[in-house]
Amino acid sequence: MQAHPSVNLPEALDLWPRGKTPMARPDDGSFPNLRVYLPSPEHRTGKTVLIFPGGGYALVSSAKEGHRPAQLLNAHGIAAAVLEYRHAPHRHPVPLMDAQRGLRVLRHWAEARGLDADQVGVMGFSAGGHLAGSLATQPEVSAGRIGDAMDAVSFRPDFAALIYPVVSFTATSSHSGSRNNLLGNAPDPALAEALSIEKAVSPGTPPMFLVHAQDDLSVSPANSIGLFEALTRQQVPAELHIYPKGGHGFGLAANHPWGELLLHWLRQG
């Protein structure tokens, strides 16, 4: 597929109606917010991707792991959106509640623009990968229902791409920083296990695309490997790519052609 050189400026969408953000804090500032990129009509594939930047649940790396990937997808005819979700000092379930609402809003937005409402997926980087995996496997956060039309829209993604993701909160490979920012310094073991994505996979989990670097010293590649094995046990279609070099947070670095591999994977779905 040839890239279209022009990329439209993002459109801001309201995630929550003004004054109705559940579990809001006075120090939330501009979070959460949603920005969407719509390709030109003649280049649209019908697919839409919601992107969660990483940041260890302490921040969101919006430019590197949000808007740049969105622009890549947009240039190849795929509608994309970047969600700047709430994070620490917010704890679970706030980020997941924002993610579920974001997918609902984006699916509604896509359908209104003639895009395929059954081809709305998610992509996440690092801790954003954990959030994407949680969106694909966890039950609804009931506090996210605010009595509007979005409540009736499905929040479950049709596919998921996880890039150097945090996956497990219980294994020795667990990224303790992300876990502690999301669950606190002394998390309930049962909750940590429930939010370990590899333990939440089921036959109904959507297809996944996984990328990691073998020399990642921040988030071990054991996270992606363990998730791939869990997906395989449940017979969920999955694709795993591990590069020998790259460390953590390589984004769309030129020496990591996972962007092209992702585009190929998306074309096959």
C-alpha positions in Angstrom: 0.0 0.0 0.0 1.4 3.4 -1.0 1.5 6.1 1.6 -0.5 9.3 0.9 1.8 12.2 1.6 -0.6 14.6 3.2 -1.8 14.1 6.7 -4.8 16.0 8.1 -4.6 17.9 11.3 -6.2 16.1 14.3 -9.7 16.9 15.4 -10.4 17.1 19.2 -13.2 14.9 20.5 -14.8 15.2 23.9 -14.1 12.0 25.9 -16.5 12.8 28.7 -19.2 15.5 28.6 -18.1 18.7 30.4 -18.6 18.3 34.2 -19.3 14.5 33.9 -15.8 13.0 34.0 -16.0 10.1 36.5 -13.5 10.2 39.4 -12.2 13.6 38.3 -9.5 15.4 40.4 -8.9 19.1 40.7 -5.3 18.6 39.4 -6.3 16.7 36.2 -5.6 19.7 34.0 -6.2 18.9 30.4 -6.5 15.1 30.9 -8.1 13.1 29.5 -8.3 14.1 25.9 -8.8 12.5 22.5 -7.3 13.6 19.2 -8.3 11.9 15.9 -6.8 11.9 12.4 -9.0 11.1 9.4 -7.5 10.2 6.1 -8.6 11.8 2.9 -11.8 10.0 1.6 -10.1 8.4 -1.5 -7.4 6.7 0.7 -9.5 5.3 3.6 -9.3 1.6 4.3 -12.2 1.6 6.7 -10.1 0.7 9.7 -9.6 2.9 12.8 -7.0 2.6 15.6 -7.0 4.1 19.1 -3.5 4.7 20.4 -2.3 4.7 24.0 1.1 6.2 24.5 3.4 4.8 27.2 4.8 6.4 30.3 4.7 3.9 33.1 1.2 5.1 34.2 3.1 8.2 35.4 2.8 10.3 32.2 1.9 9.9 28.5 4.5 10.1 25.8 2.1 11.6 23.3 4.4 12.8 20.5 6.7 9.8 20.2 4.2 7.1 21.0 1.0 8.7 20.0 0.9 11.3 17.3 3.7 10.0 15.1 2.2 6.5 14.9 -1.2 8.1 14.2 0.3 10.0 11.3 1.9 6.9 9.9 -1.4 5.0 10.0 -3.2 8.1 8.6 -0.8 8.3 5.7 -1.8 4.7 4.8 -5.5 5.3 4.8 -6.2 4.2 8.4 -8.1 6.6 10.8 -6.2 6.9 14.1 -6.7 8.6 17.4 -4.4 9.4 20.4 -5.9 9.1 23.9 -4.1 11.0 26.7 -5.6 9.0 29.5 -5.4 9.8 33.2 -2.5 8.3 35.2 -0.9 8.6 38.7 -1.9 9.9 41.1 -5.0 8.3 39.6 -5.1 4.5 40.2 -7.0 1.6 38.7 -9.7 1.6 37.3 -9.4 5.2 36.1 -7.0 4.6 33.1 -9.1 1.6 32.0 -12.3 3.6 32.3 -10.9 6.3 30.1 -9.7 3.6 27.6 -13.2 2.0 27.5 -14.8 5.3 27.0 -12.3 6.3 24.3 -13.0 3.2 22.3 -16.7 3.8 22.5 -16.4 7.4 21.4 -14.0 6.5 18.6 -16.3 3.6 17.3 -19.3 6.0 17.3 -17.2 8.6 15.5 -15.9 6.1 12.9 -19.4 4.8 12.1 -20.7 8.4 11.6 -18.0 8.9 9.0 -18.7 5.8 7.1 -15.8 3.8 8.5 -16.2 0.1 9.5 -17.5 0.0 13.1 -16.4 -3.6 13.2 -12.8 -2.7 12.4 -11.8 -0.5 15.3 -8.7 -1.6 17.1 -6.2 -0.4 19.6 -2.4 0.1 19.8 -0.4 0.7 22.9 3.3 1.3 23.8 4.9 0.1 27.1 2.4 0.8 29.9 0.0 1.9 27.1 0.5 -1.6 25.8 -0.8 -2.9 29.2 -3.7 -0.6 28.9 -4.4 -1.8 25.4 -4.2 -5.4 26.5 -6.5 -4.6 29.5 -9.0 -3.1 27.1 -9.0 -6.3 25.1 -9.4 -8.6 28.1 -10.9 -6.9 31.1 -14.6 -6.5 32.0 -16.4 -3.2 31.9 -15.7 -0.5 34.5 -19.3 0.2 35.6 -18.4 3.7 36.9 -17.7 4.6 33.2 -21.4 4.4 32.5 -22.8 7.9 32.7 -26.2 7.5 31.2 -25.5 8.7 27.6 -25.6 7.1 24.2 -22.0 5.9 24.5 -23.0 3.4 27.1 -24.6 1.3 24.4 -21.5 1.2 22.2 -19.1 -1.7 22.5 -15.7 -0.9 24.1 -14.1 -4.1 23.0 -11.4 -3.6 20.3 -11.5 -5.8 17.1 -7.7 -6.2 17.1 -4.8 -5.0 19.2 -1.2 -4.1 18.6 1.1 -4.1 21.7 4.5 -2.5 21.3 7.1 -3.4 23.9 4.2 -3.8 26.3 4.0 -4.2 30.1 2.0 -7.4 30.4 2.4 -9.2 33.7 2.0 -7.7 37.2 3.0 -11.0 39.0 5.8 -12.6 37.0 9.5 -11.9 37.8 9.5 -9.9 34.5 6.9 -7.5 35.9 7.6 -3.8 35.5 7.2 -2.7 39.1 7.0 1.0 38.2 4.0 0.6 36.0 2.3 -1.7 38.5 3.0 0.5 41.5 1.8 3.7 39.7 -1.4 1.9 38.7 -2.1 -0.2 41.9 0.0 1.4 44.6 3.2 0.3 46.3 1.5 -2.6 48.1 -1.0 -3.9 45.6 -3.6 -6.5 46.4 -2.1 -9.7 45.0 -5.5 -10.8 43.6 -5.9 -7.5 41.7 -2.3 -7.7 40.4 -3.1 -11.2 39.1 -6.4 -10.2 37.6 -4.7 -7.3 35.7 -1.9 -9.5 34.3 -2.9 -9.7 30.7 -1.5 -13.1 30.0 -3.8 -14.5 32.7 -6.9 -12.7 31.4 -6.7 -14.0 27.8 -9.7 -16.1 26.6 -10.8 -17.5 23.3 -12.8 -14.3 22.8 -9.6 -12.1 23.0 -9.1 -10.2 19.7 -6.1 -11.0 17.4 -2.9 -9.4 18.6 0.4 -8.1 17.1 3.3 -7.9 19.4 6.7 -6.2 19.1 9.7 -6.2 21.6 13.5 -5.9 21.7 15.5 -8.8 23.1 17.8 -6.3 25.0 15.0 -4.3 26.6 16.2 -3.8 30.2 13.1 -1.8 31.3 10.3 -4.1 30.2 11.6 -7.6 29.6 10.7 -9.3 26.4 9.4 -12.1 28.6 6.2 -10.0 28.8 5.5 -10.3 25.1 6.6 -13.9 24.9 4.4 -14.9 27.8 1.4 -13.1 26.3 2.1 -14.8 22.9 2.2 -18.2 24.6 -1.1 -17.5 26.4 -2.7 -16.4 23.2 -1.5 -19.5 21.4 -3.0 -21.7 24.2 -6.3 -20.0 23.7 -6.0 -20.3 19.9 -6.2 -16.5 19.5 -4.4 -15.4 16.2 -1.2 -13.6 17.2 2.0 -12.3 15.5 5.2 -11.8 17.6 8.3 -9.9 16.4 11.4 -9.7 18.6 14.4 -7.6 17.5 17.9 -8.4 19.0 18.6 -4.7 19.6 16.6 -1.7 20.4 16.2 -1.5 24.2 13.0 0.2 25.3 11.0 3.0 23.8 12.3 2.8 20.3 9.0 4.0 18.8 9.2 4.2 15.0 13.0 4.1 14.8 14.2 3.6 11.3 16.1 0.4 12.1 13.0 -1.2 13.5 10.7 -1.9 10.5 7.8 -3.1 12.7 5.7 -0.2 11.2 5.7 -1.9 7.8 5.0 -5.3 9.5 2.0 -3.8 11.3 0.6 -2.3 8.1 0.9 -5.7 6.5 -0.8 -7.3 9.4 -3.6 -4.8 9.3 -4.1 -5.4 5.6 -4.6 -9.1 6.2 -7.3 -8.6 8.9 
